[in-house]
Amino acid sequence: MTDPQLWSAFDSCAATRAESAMIRYELHRLRVTAGRAPGDSSGWDFSLRKIYRSAPLVEGQRIEVSAPELAAELDALRSLPTTFRVRWS
């Protein structure tokens, strides 16, 4: 489907019509917070399966050898959250 065809399908279905309009015209109302909100019935949970943090070789060497400061930055990606709560405000 093309984008216009997809939006048309969303708009023609009663179950998706309201949220389709919100995604197109009120995206500023979408809130994303790190972690899950126990007991919060609004919104939905989303989890990243993987944070891509592989580094290319730098001048034929692993990044840990050629640019250790950049390797530390990539390693810091491990501490980023991977679970989020998404909801409309």
Disulfide bonds with the S-S distance in Angstrom:
none
